Amino acid sequence: GVMVPCDKILERAIEEKVDVIGLSGLITPSLDEMVYVAEQMKARNFKVPLMIGGATTSKRHTAVKLATKYDHGVIHVLDASRSCTVVSSVLSGEKKAYLE
């Protein structure tokens, strides 16, 4: 996000062979950076879901600004306490339910 450069996030995701990338936006500039990360994930042929959350995020912003930039799933999580449940569901094959 704003505090961690996109390249560092994506390089680390590749190194760790992650199943999901999660971004949290606590300040408004984070929203634009999240769009950039989604665009870079597409450009670099990522195939893992992108999970979005944080105080400045919304389901509408995720649908309009992020989901249109990345084709392998962008999921808005309203509350950090739900992130583990969402990741569990997505990895167990319920991804489609979260994308609708």
Contacts in CASP RR format, 6 or more apart in sequence:
PFRMAT RR
TARGET T0000
AUTHOR 0000-0000-0000
METHOD contacts of the structure
MODEL  1
GVMVPCDKILERAIEEKVDVIGLSGLITPSLDEMVYVAEQMKARNFKVPL
MIGGATTSKRHTAVKLATKYDHGVIHVLDASRSCTVVSSVLSGEKKAYLE
1 9 0 8 1.000
1 23 0 8 1.000
1 25 0 8 1.000
1 30 0 8 1.000
1 33 0 8 1.000
1 34 0 8 1.000
1 37 0 8 1.000
2 25 0 8 1.000
2 27 0 8 1.000
2 29 0 8 1.000
2 30 0 8 1.000
2 33 0 8 1.000
6 33 0 8 1.000
6 36 0 8 1.000
6 37 0 8 1.000
6 40 0 8 1.000
9 21 0 8 1.000
9 23 0 8 1.000
9 37 0 8 1.000
10 21 0 8 1.000
10 37 0 8 1.000
10 40 0 8 1.000
10 41 0 8 1.000
10 44 0 8 1.000
10 46 0 8 1.000
13 21 0 8 1.000
13 46 0 8 1.000
13 48 0 8 1.000
18 48 0 8 1.000
19 48 0 8 1.000
19 87 0 8 1.000
19 91 0 8 1.000
20 48 0 8 1.000
20 49 0 8 1.000
20 50 0 8 1.000
20 51 0 8 1.000
20 87 0 8 1.000
20 90 0 8 1.000
20 91 0 8 1.000
21 37 0 8 1.000
21 41 0 8 1.000
21 46 0 8 1.000
21 48 0 8 1.000
21 49 0 8 1.000
21 50 0 8 1.000
21 51 0 8 1.000
22 50 0 8 1.000
22 51 0 8 1.000
22 52 0 8 1.000
22 53 0 8 1.000
22 83 0 8 1.000
23 30 0 8 1.000
23 33 0 8 1.000
23 34 0 8 1.000
23 37 0 8 1.000
23 50 0 8 1.000
23 51 0 8 1.000
23 52 0 8 1.000
23 53 0 8 1.000
24 30 0 8 1.000
24 53 0 8 1.000
24 54 0 8 1.000
24 80 0 8 1.000
25 31 0 8 1.000
25 34 0 8 1.000
25 52 0 8 1.000
25 53 0 8 1.000
25 54 0 8 1.000
25 55 0 8 1.000
25 56 0 8 1.000
25 57 0 8 1.000
26 54 0 8 1.000
26 55 0 8 1.000
26 56 0 8 1.000
27 56 0 8 1.000
28 56 0 8 1.000
30 56 0 8 1.000
31 56 0 8 1.000
31 57 0 8 1.000
31 61 0 8 1.000
31 65 0 8 1.000
34 52 0 8 1.000
34 57 0 8 1.000
34 65 0 8 1.000
34 66 0 8 1.000
35 65 0 8 1.000
35 66 0 8 1.000
35 69 0 8 1.000
37 50 0 8 1.000
38 50 0 8 1.000
38 66 0 8 1.000
38 69 0 8 1.000
38 70 0 8 1.000
38 74 0 8 1.000
39 69 0 8 1.000
39 70 0 8 1.000
41 50 0 8 1.000
41 70 0 8 1.000
41 72 0 8 1.000
42 69 0 8 1.000
42 70 0 8 1.000
42 71 0 8 1.000
46 70 0 8 1.000
46 72 0 8 1.000
47 72 0 8 1.000
48 72 0 8 1.000
49 72 0 8 1.000
49 73 0 8 1.000
49 74 0 8 1.000
49 75 0 8 1.000
49 90 0 8 1.000
49 95 0 8 1.000
50 66 0 8 1.000
50 70 0 8 1.000
50 72 0 8 1.000
50 73 0 8 1.000
50 74 0 8 1.000
50 75 0 8 1.000
51 74 0 8 1.000
51 75 0 8 1.000
51 77 0 8 1.000
51 83 0 8 1.000
51 86 0 8 1.000
51 87 0 8 1.000
51 90 0 8 1.000
52 62 0 8 1.000
52 66 0 8 1.000
52 74 0 8 1.000
52 75 0 8 1.000
52 76 0 8 1.000
52 77 0 8 1.000
53 76 0 8 1.000
53 77 0 8 1.000
53 78 0 8 1.000
53 80 0 8 1.000
53 83 0 8 1.000
54 80 0 8 1.000
57 76 0 8 1.000
58 76 0 8 1.000
59 76 0 8 1.000
59 78 0 8 1.000
61 76 0 8 1.000
62 74 0 8 1.000
62 75 0 8 1.000
62 76 0 8 1.000
63 76 0 8 1.000
66 74 0 8 1.000
67 73 0 8 1.000
67 74 0 8 1.000
67 99 0 8 1.000
73 95 0 8 1.000
73 99 0 8 1.000
74 99 0 8 1.000
75 86 0 8 1.000
75 90 0 8 1.000
75 98 0 8 1.000
75 99 0 8 1.000
77 83 0 8 1.000
77 86 0 8 1.000
86 98 0 8 1.000
89 95 0 8 1.000
89 97 0 8 1.000
89 98 0 8 1.000
90 98 0 8 1.000
END
